């Protein structure tokens, strides 16, 4: 059966070494089996139980001890040394106690700590034009006072990467965030109803004022999983661009709130109108946001084709891809194509 599975995987295009690795084998083992003409697996397994196997009475004793008033809130890693120190008793190793608990279906978390909760992936959102899906986040900007920061609020359009709203404040609050989304929606001049606004799980993002504002505007909130920065990649990428600009203050420290606001205003103007973004075929976010990217890319493609025809010996393959980027996916499903962020 294993030989047949490997042959089927190789015929489908897989590498034999990788197929063997998934099955816990080496390629050398597979070659030996083929050379020996091995048939069915004739191994019968052990015929006698292990000599050190616990008896039912011993397993019951372990369960009585770990479920008793003294140890019912402790893990086996704490129970074994406690028995040795306080009672000069050893009944079994930690792994054996875990095995007995698992057999008795008592592997639930011991104590009052909340057990780990499964976190579902965020809903996938697909943007096919501007102002369908926005992403936003807050990052720190260092102030002259150690331990005190300014807070940069940044909202961008996932489809075009254009920064549609920003603000710098001395505090982080849902009230400031609500005011920003209201102003950004008004500045875009489009009906915000049905738009998706994605954020992480910070207090400003999930505050009552912010959620009430989104409901009033008809905007659909979307949130990342706790402590998973990859769920909000577009905002994280934008913040990296912010802090790696050559003009960013040495040491990352702004002298005042006005200084920080002035610098961010200049950055946003550069980012939206001058920066050729690598994920959108090196056009500016504003060109893509307004639909001018199609014209720009068509002219670029025509120029490259002319140059290729004039000097074909200088071209080893096709010209640069000048087709406009299509849909953009936020938190794509595992089977979907991942759109580049940077």
C-alpha positions in Angstrom: 0.0 0.0 0.0 2.8 2.4 0.9 4.6 1.7 -2.4 1.4 2.4 -4.3 0.8 5.6 -2.5 4.3 6.9 -3.2 4.0 5.9 -6.8 0.7 7.8 -7.1 2.2 10.9 -5.5 5.2 10.8 -7.8 3.0 10.4 -10.8 1.1 13.5 -9.7 4.3 15.6 -9.7 5.5 15.2 -6.1 9.2 14.5 -5.2 9.8 11.0 -3.9 11.9 12.2 -1.0 9.1 14.5 0.2 6.5 11.8 -0.2 8.6 9.4 1.9 9.2 12.1 4.5 5.4 12.5 5.0 5.2 8.8 5.6 8.1 8.7 8.1 10.4 6.8 5.7 13.6 7.5 3.9 14.1 7.1 0.2 16.7 4.4 0.9 14.1 2.3 2.8 11.7 2.6 -0.2 14.5 1.4 -2.6 15.3 -1.6 -0.4 11.6 -2.6 -0.3 11.4 -2.5 -4.1 14.6 -4.5 -4.4 13.4 -7.2 -2.0 10.1 -7.5 -3.6 8.4 -7.1 -0.2 4.7 -8.1 0.0 2.3 -7.7 2.8 3.6 -6.6 6.2 4.0 -9.9 8.1 4.9 -8.3 11.5 2.6 -9.7 14.2 3.5 -7.2 16.9 4.2 -8.0 20.5 2.6 -11.2 21.8 2.8 -10.5 25.5 1.9 -7.3 27.4 4.8 -5.1 28.7 6.2 -6.4 32.0 5.9 -2.9 33.6 2.3 -2.4 32.6 0.1 -1.1 35.5 -2.6 -3.3 36.9 -6.2 -2.0 37.1 -5.7 -1.6 40.8 -2.6 0.5 40.4 -4.4 2.8 37.9 -7.3 3.2 40.2 -4.9 4.2 43.1 -3.3 6.8 40.9 -6.7 8.2 40.0 -7.7 8.3 43.7 -4.6 10.2 44.5 -4.7 12.8 41.8 -8.4 13.4 42.3 -8.1 13.8 46.0 -8.6 17.1 47.8 -4.9 17.7 48.1 -3.9 17.2 44.4 -7.1 17.7 42.4 -6.0 21.3 41.3 -2.4 20.3 40.5 -0.8 18.9 37.3 1.1 15.6 37.4 4.4 17.6 37.1 3.5 19.1 40.5 2.0 16.0 42.0 5.0 13.8 41.6 7.5 16.0 43.5 4.8 16.9 46.1 4.2 13.2 46.9 8.0 12.6 47.2 8.6 15.7 49.4 5.5 15.6 51.6 4.6 12.0 51.8 7.8 10.2 50.8 5.7 8.3 48.2 6.2 7.6 44.5 3.4 6.0 42.6 4.3 6.7 38.9 6.1 9.1 36.7 4.5 12.2 35.2 4.1 10.6 31.8 2.4 7.6 33.3 0.0 9.7 35.3 -0.8 11.7 32.2 -1.4 8.4 30.3 -3.7 7.1 33.1 -5.7 10.4 33.1 -6.0 10.3 29.3 -7.3 6.7 29.5 -9.8 7.8 32.1 -10.8 10.8 30.0 -9.7 13.2 32.7 -7.3 15.3 30.7 -9.4 18.5 31.2 -7.4 21.5 32.5 -7.0 21.1 36.3 -7.8 24.2 38.3 -9.9 27.3 37.5 -7.8 28.6 34.6 -9.7 29.0 31.4 -8.7 26.3 28.9 -7.2 27.4 25.6 -9.9 28.5 23.1 -9.7 27.7 19.4 -9.5 30.9 17.3 -11.2 30.9 14.0 -9.6 32.5 11.1 -11.0 35.9 10.2 -13.5 36.1 7.5 -12.0 36.5 4.0 -12.7 39.8 2.4 -12.2 40.5 -1.4 -11.8 44.0 -2.8 -12.3 44.5 -6.5 -12.3 48.3 -6.4 -11.5 51.3 -4.2 -13.4 51.9 -0.9 -14.7 48.3 -0.5 -12.2 47.1 2.2 -10.3 49.4 4.6 -7.7 48.4 7.1 -6.5 50.4 10.1 -4.3 50.2 13.1 -2.4 52.4 15.7 1.3 52.5 16.2 3.6 54.3 18.7 5.7 57.3 17.8 8.4 58.1 20.4 8.1 61.4 22.3 10.9 63.4 24.0 9.7 61.9 27.4 10.9 58.4 28.0 7.9 56.0 28.4 5.5 58.4 26.8 4.4 58.1 23.2 2.3 59.7 20.4 -0.2 57.5 18.7 -0.4 57.4 14.9 -3.8 56.3 13.7 -3.6 55.1 10.0 -6.4 53.9 7.7 -5.7 52.7 4.2 -7.7 51.2 1.3 -6.7 47.6 0.9 -7.3 47.6 -2.9 -5.3 50.7 -3.8 -3.1 51.0 -0.7 -4.0 54.6 -0.5 -3.9 56.2 3.0 -7.4 57.5 3.3 -7.2 58.8 6.9 -4.6 59.5 9.5 -4.2 61.3 12.8 -1.6 61.7 15.6 -2.8 62.0 19.2 -1.4 61.9 22.7 -3.9 59.2 23.7 -5.3 56.0 22.3 -9.1 56.0 22.4 -12.2 54.8 20.5 -13.5 58.3 20.4 -10.5 59.5 18.4 -10.8 56.5 16.1 -14.6 57.1 15.6 -13.9 60.7 14.6 -11.2 59.6 12.1 -13.4 57.1 10.3 -16.2 59.7 10.1 -13.8 62.3 8.5 -12.2 59.7 6.2 -15.5 58.5 4.9 -16.6 62.1 4.3 -13.3 62.9 2.5 -13.7 60.0 0.1 -17.2 61.2 -0.8 -18.7 57.8 -1.2 -21.5 56.0 0.7 -19.7 54.0 3.5 -22.6 51.5 3.9 -21.4 48.0 3.3 -17.7 48.8 3.5 -15.5 46.5 5.6 -13.2 48.1 8.1 -10.6 45.6 9.4 -8.6 46.1 12.6 -6.9 44.2 15.4 -8.3 43.6 18.9 -7.1 46.8 20.6 -9.3 48.8 22.9 -9.6 51.7 20.5 -10.8 49.3 17.8 -13.4 47.5 19.8 -14.5 50.4 22.0 -18.2 51.2 22.3 -17.9 54.6 20.6 -16.1 53.2 17.6 -18.5 50.3 17.2 -21.5 52.6 17.5 -20.1 54.9 14.8 -19.5 52.0 12.5 -23.1 50.9 13.0 -24.4 54.4 12.3 -22.4 54.6 9.1 -23.3 51.1 8.0 -19.7 49.9 8.0 -19.0 46.2 8.6 -16.4 45.7 11.4 -13.8 42.9 11.0 -11.2 41.9 13.5 -7.9 39.9 13.7 -7.4 37.0 16.0 -5.8 38.0 19.3 -2.0 38.3 19.1 -1.9 37.4 15.3 -0.4 40.3 13.5 -0.5 38.5 10.2 -4.3 38.9 10.2 -3.8 42.7 9.5 -0.9 42.6 7.1 -1.6 45.8 5.1 -1.5 48.1 8.1 1.6 46.4 9.5 3.3 46.8 6.1 2.4 50.5 6.0 3.8 51.0 9.5 7.1 49.4 8.4 7.3 51.8 5.5 6.7 54.7 7.9 9.5 53.8 10.3 12.0 52.9 7.6 11.8 56.1 5.7 15.2 57.9 5.4 13.5 61.0 6.7 12.2 59.3 9.9 13.8 61.0 12.9 17.1 59.6 14.0 16.4 57.4 17.1 12.7 57.6 16.1 12.0 60.5 18.5 9.8 63.4 17.6 10.3 66.7 19.5 6.6 67.5 19.9 3.1 66.5 18.9 3.1 69.2 16.2 6.5 67.9 14.9 5.0 64.4 14.6 1.9 65.6 12.8 3.9 67.6 10.4 6.2 64.7 9.5 3.2 62.3 9.1 1.4 64.8 6.8 4.5 64.9 4.6 4.8 61.2 4.6 1.2 60.6 3.6 1.6 63.0 0.7 4.7 61.2 -0.5 3.2 57.7 0.0 -0.1 58.5 -1.8 1.2 60.6 -4.7 4.9 59.7 -5.2 5.6 56.3 -3.9 5.4 53.6 -6.6 4.1 50.6 -4.6 5.5 47.2 -5.5 2.3 45.3 -4.9 0.3 47.3 -7.4 2.8 47.2 -10.4 4.8 50.2 -9.2 2.1 52.8 -9.6 1.2 55.2 -6.9 -1.7 54.4 -4.5 -3.5 57.5 -5.7 -3.2 56.5 -9.4 -4.7 53.1 -8.6 -7.4 54.6 -6.3 -8.6 56.9 -9.1 -8.3 54.3 -11.9 -5.3 56.0 -13.7 -3.2 52.9 -13.2 -4.7 51.2 -16.3 -3.6 54.1 -18.5 -0.1 54.3 -16.9 0.5 50.6 -17.2 -0.7 50.5 -20.8 1.7 53.2 -21.8 4.5 51.5 -19.9 3.8 48.2 -21.6 3.7 49.9 -25.1 7.1 51.5 -24.4 8.7 48.3 -23.3 7.4 46.4 -26.3 8.8 49.1 -28.7 12.2 48.9 -27.0 12.1 45.1 -27.2 11.4 45.2 -30.9 14.2 47.7 -31.5 16.8 45.7 -29.6 15.5 42.1 -29.3 19.0 40.8 -28.4 18.9 42.6 -25.1 15.7 40.8 -24.0 16.0 37.3 -22.7 12.3 36.8 -22.0 9.0 38.6 -21.7 8.8 42.3 -20.7 7.9 43.4 -17.2 4.3 42.5 -16.2 2.3 45.6 -16.8 -1.2 44.1 -16.3 -3.2 45.9 -13.6 -3.6 44.0 -10.4 -7.0 42.5 -10.1 -8.8 41.6 -6.9 -7.1 41.9 -3.5 -7.8 39.5 -0.7 -7.6 40.3 3.0 -7.1 37.2 5.1 -7.5 34.8 2.1 -8.7 31.3 2.7 -5.9 28.7 2.7 -6.7 27.5 -0.8 -6.8 31.0 -2.3 -3.9 32.8 -3.9 -2.1 35.2 -1.5 -1.9 38.8 -2.7 1.5 40.4 -2.0 1.5 43.1 0.6 4.8 44.9 0.4 
